[in-house]
Amino acid sequence: MMPGPFELIIILVIVLLLFGGKRLKNIGGDLGGAIKGFKKSMKESEKIDDKDSVIDAKIVKEEDKV
């Protein structure tokens, strides 16, 4: 069961009273930065994986030992 708009407003007021507006703004900025960093690292790891998928190999034949 999802809370309605009235319940969400009450929850928002309680959170504002507990944390304060300035602190809540800082938490939101930090969370946004973390999400942005996570997305950036995921894109970089995909690029690295694409480069690592091609492997150069040499076939070496052993000479018959007598």
N, C-alpha and C positions, 0 to 999 in steps of 0.2 A: 504494500500500500504506500503510495507516494504522498508526501506531505503537500497540502494545498498552498496557495499563495500566502494566506494569512499565517500559516505555521512557518513558512520560509522567512517572512518578515520578522517574526518573533525570534527565530534562531539568529538572524542577522543582527538584530539589536543586542541580543545576549553576547554574541561574539564581539561586537564593537565595544560593549561595556567591559568585557574581560581583557581584551588585547589593546584597545585604543585605536584610533584612526591611523596614527603615524606608524605604529608597529605593524598593523595589518597591511598597510601599504608596503612596508619593507618585506614582509613575508611574501606578498604577492609578487613583488619584483624578483626576489630570490627564487621563488618557484618557477617563474617564467624563464629566468636565466638558466636554471637547471634543465628545464625541458628543451630549451634552445640548444644547449650544449649536448644533450643526449641525442637529439636529432642530427646534429652536425657530426658527432662521432659515428652514428649509424651509417651516414652517407659515406664517410671516409673509409669505414671498414668494408663497405660494399665495393668501393674502388680498389682497395687492397686485395680483396678476394678475387676480383676479376683478373688482376695482374698475376696472382699466384696460381691461377688455374692452368696456365700453360707452363709445362716443364720441359726443358731440353734434356734429351737423353742420348747417350752414345751406346752403341752395341760393341762390346769388346769380346773378341773371340780368344779363347785360351788356346795356346799352341799345345800340340800333343807332346807330352813328356815321354822321353824314351829311357 
